[in-house]
C-alpha cells in the first residue's frame, strides 16, 4: 500500500529545492567558481583585483583601529 505524502514531506522537498537554488545563485553572486580555459583572465585584471582587495582590507583595519582609538576602547 502506497503511503500518502503529508505536508512535512512536501515542506522538506521544497526546502531542499530552495537550498539547491540558493547554492547555485550564491556561486554566481560571490564568484567562487574557478577560472577555466574559456574564461582566462589577463594579468592586469588579476593584479588589479589583488591590489584592490589589499587596499580594502588595509582601509578596513585602519577604520577599526581609528574608531576603537577615537571612542576610548583601546
PyMOL commands that place a pseudoatom at each C-alpha (Angstrom):
pseudoatom trace, name=CA, resn=UNK, resi=1, chain=A, elem=C, hetatm=0, pos=[0.000, 0.000, 0.000]
pseudoatom trace, name=CA, resn=UNK, resi=2, chain=A, elem=C, hetatm=0, pos=[1.433, 3.382, -1.000]
pseudoatom trace, name=CA, resn=UNK, resi=3, chain=A, elem=C, hetatm=0, pos=[1.967, 5.931, 1.688]
pseudoatom trace, name=CA, resn=UNK, resi=4, chain=A, elem=C, hetatm=0, pos=[0.157, 9.209, 1.264]
pseudoatom trace, name=CA, resn=UNK, resi=5, chain=A, elem=C, hetatm=0, pos=[2.614, 12.139, 1.206]
pseudoatom trace, name=CA, resn=UNK, resi=6, chain=A, elem=C, hetatm=0, pos=[1.929, 14.507, 4.046]
pseudoatom trace, name=CA, resn=UNK, resi=7, chain=A, elem=C, hetatm=0, pos=[2.663, 18.201, 4.413]
pseudoatom trace, name=CA, resn=UNK, resi=8, chain=A, elem=C, hetatm=0, pos=[6.003, 17.555, 6.086]
pseudoatom trace, name=CA, resn=UNK, resi=9, chain=A, elem=C, hetatm=0, pos=[7.336, 15.657, 3.060]
pseudoatom trace, name=CA, resn=UNK, resi=10, chain=A, elem=C, hetatm=0, pos=[6.269, 18.488, 0.778]
pseudoatom trace, name=CA, resn=UNK, resi=11, chain=A, elem=C, hetatm=0, pos=[7.926, 21.062, 3.033]
pseudoatom trace, name=CA, resn=UNK, resi=12, chain=A, elem=C, hetatm=0, pos=[11.163, 19.044, 3.100]
pseudoatom trace, name=CA, resn=UNK, resi=13, chain=A, elem=C, hetatm=0, pos=[11.171, 18.700, -0.682]
pseudoatom trace, name=CA, resn=UNK, resi=14, chain=A, elem=C, hetatm=0, pos=[10.514, 22.420, -1.133]
pseudoatom trace, name=CA, resn=UNK, resi=15, chain=A, elem=C, hetatm=0, pos=[13.234, 23.368, 1.372]
pseudoatom trace, name=CA, resn=UNK, resi=16, chain=A, elem=C, hetatm=0, pos=[15.781, 21.140, -0.377]
pseudoatom trace, name=CA, resn=UNK, resi=17, chain=A, elem=C, hetatm=0, pos=[14.906, 22.685, -3.739]
pseudoatom trace, name=CA, resn=UNK, resi=18, chain=A, elem=C, hetatm=0, pos=[15.274, 26.188, -2.267]
pseudoatom trace, name=CA, resn=UNK, resi=19, chain=A, elem=C, hetatm=0, pos=[18.663, 25.339, -0.750]
pseudoatom trace, name=CA, resn=UNK, resi=20, chain=A, elem=C, hetatm=0, pos=[19.884, 23.919, -4.056]
pseudoatom trace, name=CA, resn=UNK, resi=21, chain=A, elem=C, hetatm=0, pos=[18.740, 27.041, -5.919]
pseudoatom trace, name=CA, resn=UNK, resi=22, chain=A, elem=C, hetatm=0, pos=[20.338, 29.298, -3.308]
pseudoatom trace, name=CA, resn=UNK, resi=23, chain=A, elem=C, hetatm=0, pos=[23.643, 27.420, -3.610]
pseudoatom trace, name=CA, resn=UNK, resi=24, chain=A, elem=C, hetatm=0, pos=[23.641, 27.840, -7.373]
pseudoatom trace, name=CA, resn=UNK, resi=25, chain=A, elem=C, hetatm=0, pos=[22.867, 31.549, -7.148]
pseudoatom trace, name=CA, resn=UNK, resi=26, chain=A, elem=C, hetatm=0, pos=[25.441, 32.249, -4.457]
pseudoatom trace, name=CA, resn=UNK, resi=27, chain=A, elem=C, hetatm=0, pos=[28.208, 30.830, -6.640]
pseudoatom trace, name=CA, resn=UNK, resi=28, chain=A, elem=C, hetatm=0, pos=[27.225, 33.267, -9.360]
pseudoatom trace, name=CA, resn=UNK, resi=29, chain=A, elem=C, hetatm=0, pos=[26.968, 36.243, -6.989]
pseudoatom trace, name=CA, resn=UNK, resi=30, chain=A, elem=C, hetatm=0, pos=[30.088, 35.635, -4.929]
pseudoatom trace, name=CA, resn=UNK, resi=31, chain=A, elem=C, hetatm=0, pos=[32.290, 34.468, -7.786]
pseudoatom trace, name=CA, resn=UNK, resi=32, chain=A, elem=C, hetatm=0, pos=[33.628, 31.404, -6.010]
pseudoatom trace, name=CA, resn=UNK, resi=33, chain=A, elem=C, hetatm=0, pos=[33.921, 29.434, -9.210]
pseudoatom trace, name=CA, resn=UNK, resi=34, chain=A, elem=C, hetatm=0, pos=[37.282, 28.594, -10.702]
pseudoatom trace, name=CA, resn=UNK, resi=35, chain=A, elem=C, hetatm=0, pos=[38.694, 30.195, -13.806]
pseudoatom trace, name=CA, resn=UNK, resi=36, chain=A, elem=C, hetatm=0, pos=[38.588, 27.823, -16.743]
pseudoatom trace, name=CA, resn=UNK, resi=37, chain=A, elem=C, hetatm=0, pos=[40.420, 27.998, -20.047]
pseudoatom trace, name=CA, resn=UNK, resi=38, chain=A, elem=C, hetatm=0, pos=[37.317, 29.561, -21.586]
pseudoatom trace, name=CA, resn=UNK, resi=39, chain=A, elem=C, hetatm=0, pos=[37.325, 32.386, -19.023]
pseudoatom trace, name=CA, resn=UNK, resi=40, chain=A, elem=C, hetatm=0, pos=[41.033, 33.152, -18.912]
pseudoatom trace, name=CA, resn=UNK, resi=41, chain=A, elem=C, hetatm=0, pos=[41.809, 36.384, -17.086]
pseudoatom trace, name=CA, resn=UNK, resi=42, chain=A, elem=C, hetatm=0, pos=[44.578, 38.679, -18.135]
pseudoatom trace, name=CA, resn=UNK, resi=43, chain=A, elem=C, hetatm=0, pos=[47.369, 39.536, -15.710]
pseudoatom trace, name=CA, resn=UNK, resi=44, chain=A, elem=C, hetatm=0, pos=[46.390, 43.202, -15.389]
pseudoatom trace, name=CA, resn=UNK, resi=45, chain=A, elem=C, hetatm=0, pos=[42.895, 42.283, -14.227]
pseudoatom trace, name=CA, resn=UNK, resi=46, chain=A, elem=C, hetatm=0, pos=[44.246, 39.702, -11.776]
pseudoatom trace, name=CA, resn=UNK, resi=47, chain=A, elem=C, hetatm=0, pos=[46.738, 42.149, -10.215]
pseudoatom trace, name=CA, resn=UNK, resi=48, chain=A, elem=C, hetatm=0, pos=[44.118, 44.896, -10.133]
pseudoatom trace, name=CA, resn=UNK, resi=49, chain=A, elem=C, hetatm=0, pos=[41.824, 42.662, -8.082]
pseudoatom trace, name=CA, resn=UNK, resi=50, chain=A, elem=C, hetatm=0, pos=[44.635, 41.713, -5.717]
pseudoatom trace, name=CA, resn=UNK, resi=51, chain=A, elem=C, hetatm=0, pos=[45.696, 45.318, -5.177]
pseudoatom trace, name=CA, resn=UNK, resi=52, chain=A, elem=C, hetatm=0, pos=[42.107, 46.456, -4.724]
pseudoatom trace, name=CA, resn=UNK, resi=53, chain=A, elem=C, hetatm=0, pos=[41.364, 43.758, -2.157]
pseudoatom trace, name=CA, resn=UNK, resi=54, chain=A, elem=C, hetatm=0, pos=[44.573, 44.517, -0.270]
pseudoatom trace, name=CA, resn=UNK, resi=55, chain=A, elem=C, hetatm=0, pos=[43.770, 48.235, -0.117]
pseudoatom trace, name=CA, resn=UNK, resi=56, chain=A, elem=C, hetatm=0, pos=[40.232, 47.446, 1.038]
pseudoatom trace, name=CA, resn=UNK, resi=57, chain=A, elem=C, hetatm=0, pos=[41.495, 45.185, 3.858]
pseudoatom trace, name=CA, resn=UNK, resi=58, chain=A, elem=C, hetatm=0, pos=[44.018, 47.797, 4.946]
pseudoatom trace, name=CA, resn=UNK, resi=59, chain=A, elem=C, hetatm=0, pos=[41.380, 50.541, 4.931]
pseudoatom trace, name=CA, resn=UNK, resi=60, chain=A, elem=C, hetatm=0, pos=[39.010, 48.340, 6.922]
pseudoatom trace, name=CA, resn=UNK, resi=61, chain=A, elem=C, hetatm=0, pos=[41.691, 47.557, 9.506]
pseudoatom trace, name=CA, resn=UNK, resi=62, chain=A, elem=C, hetatm=0, pos=[42.573, 51.246, 9.776]
pseudoatom trace, name=CA, resn=UNK, resi=63, chain=A, elem=C, hetatm=0, pos=[38.926, 52.245, 10.290]
pseudoatom trace, name=CA, resn=UNK, resi=64, chain=A, elem=C, hetatm=0, pos=[38.501, 49.648, 13.021]
pseudoatom trace, name=CA, resn=UNK, resi=65, chain=A, elem=C, hetatm=0, pos=[41.665, 50.916, 14.735]
pseudoatom trace, name=CA, resn=UNK, resi=66, chain=A, elem=C, hetatm=0, pos=[40.588, 54.542, 14.312]
pseudoatom trace, name=CA, resn=UNK, resi=67, chain=A, elem=C, hetatm=0, pos=[37.148, 54.065, 15.820]
pseudoatom trace, name=CA, resn=UNK, resi=68, chain=A, elem=C, hetatm=0, pos=[38.469, 51.976, 18.684]
pseudoatom trace, name=CA, resn=UNK, resi=69, chain=A, elem=C, hetatm=0, pos=[41.047, 54.688, 19.476]
pseudoatom trace, name=CA, resn=UNK, resi=70, chain=A, elem=C, hetatm=0, pos=[38.552, 57.521, 18.953]
pseudoatom trace, name=CA, resn=UNK, resi=71, chain=A, elem=C, hetatm=0, pos=[35.978, 56.181, 21.373]
pseudoatom trace, name=CA, resn=UNK, resi=72, chain=A, elem=C, hetatm=0, pos=[38.468, 55.147, 24.045]
pseudoatom trace, name=CA, resn=UNK, resi=73, chain=A, elem=C, hetatm=0, pos=[38.229, 51.373, 23.821]
pseudoatom trace, name=CA, resn=UNK, resi=74, chain=A, elem=C, hetatm=0, pos=[41.950, 50.978, 23.191]
for i in range(1, 74): cmd.bond("trace and resi %d" % i, "trace and resi %d" % (i + 1))
show_as sticks, trace
zoom trace
